[in-house]
Amino acid sequence: MKRPLDLRLADVATISGQDAWITKGIFLGWTYELFDRADAIIWLDLPWRLAAWRILLRHARASRAGANPHHGFRPLIKFLLNARRYYRAPANIAAAPDDDRAVTRDATANLLARYGGRPFTAGQGRMSRQQ
């Protein structure tokens, strides 16, 4: 279930007001304050094939261990399709700050381009500074 935007923004303000912090996630619109205050930004930009393989492995391992909260084939396919949309869909204008459908790989790249030397991209076992 999606948390209300006002609660998320309150968390962002609390986090960014601290002297030291680390966050993670793929969210864009409502997290700008975190990007603005970050000393470093690391983007784990993995190739789609590797990301899909890892999704499949995590699902299979969790299912085999009886610890998968997303039982069955249908939730896995739905998750894979949503993940694939992240990789393939163009950057779109968000309808609202918490419009999760506007979060795509292209939108992430466009946002990170604004941060000059701070973004680093990590993928395929290497890390490089964004130009």
URJOMO-V605753 format. One record per residue. PHI is phi in radians with two decimals (NA if undefined). OMEGA is omega in whole degrees, 0 to 359 (none if undefined). Layout:
# URJOMO-V605753
PHI_OMEGA ; PHI_OMEGA
This chain:
# URJOMO-V605753
NA_183 ; -1.32_178 ; -1.30_179 ; -1.04_183 ; -1.02_182 ; -1.09_177 ; -1.24_178 ; -1.14_179 ; -1.12_176 ; -1.11_177 ; -1.12_179 ; -1.05_179 ; -1.10_179 ; -1.12_181 ; -1.11_185 ; -1.20_177 ; -1.41_180 ; -1.45_179 ; -1.22_182 ; -2.45_180 ; -2.84_174 ; -2.37_175 ; -2.22_176 ; -2.53_178 ; 2.50_182 ; -1.95_187 ; -1.34_183 ; -2.05_194 ; -0.82_184 ; -1.63_183 ; -1.93_184 ; -0.96_180 ; -1.03_178 ; -1.18_178 ; -1.07_182 ; -1.11_184 ; -1.65_185 ; -1.23_172 ; -1.38_180 ; -2.52_177 ; -2.23_179 ; -2.01_181 ; -1.90_177 ; -1.48_185 ; -1.68_182 ; -1.48_175 ; -1.10_182 ; -0.96_182 ; -1.04_179 ; -1.21_179 ; -1.07_180 ; -1.09_179 ; -1.05_180 ; -1.17_176 ; -1.08_179 ; -1.07_180 ; -1.10_179 ; -1.07_180 ; -1.10_181 ; -1.12_181 ; -1.12_179 ; -1.15_179 ; -1.16_180 ; -1.10_180 ; -1.46_182 ; 1.26_184 ; -2.06_182 ; -1.58_179 ; -1.28_181 ; -1.98_185 ; -1.08_168 ; 1.61_185 ; -1.36_185 ; -1.07_177 ; -1.09_178 ; -1.12_180 ; -1.09_179 ; -1.06_179 ; -1.13_179 ; -1.08_179 ; -1.13_177 ; -1.15_178 ; -1.14_179 ; -1.13_177 ; -1.07_177 ; -0.97_182 ; -1.32_188 ; -1.70_187 ; -1.22_177 ; -1.27_175 ; -1.15_179 ; -2.04_174 ; -1.36_181 ; -1.22_177 ; -1.31_180 ; -2.75_180 ; -1.01_181 ; -1.88_178 ; -1.37_184 ; -1.13_179 ; -1.20_179 ; -1.48_180 ; -1.46_179 ; -2.33_178 ; -1.08_178 ; -1.10_179 ; -1.12_178 ; -1.11_179 ; -1.06_179 ; -1.10_180 ; -1.13_183 ; -1.16_178 ; -1.08_179 ; -1.27_189 ; -1.78_172 ; 0.86_185 ; -1.43_183 ; -1.33_183 ; -1.24_171 ; -2.11_176 ; -1.92_176 ; -2.02_179 ; -2.93_178 ; 0.94_173 ; 1.39_179 ; -2.43_179 ; -2.25_181 ; -2.43_178 ; -1.33_176 ; -1.18_177 ; -1.73_none
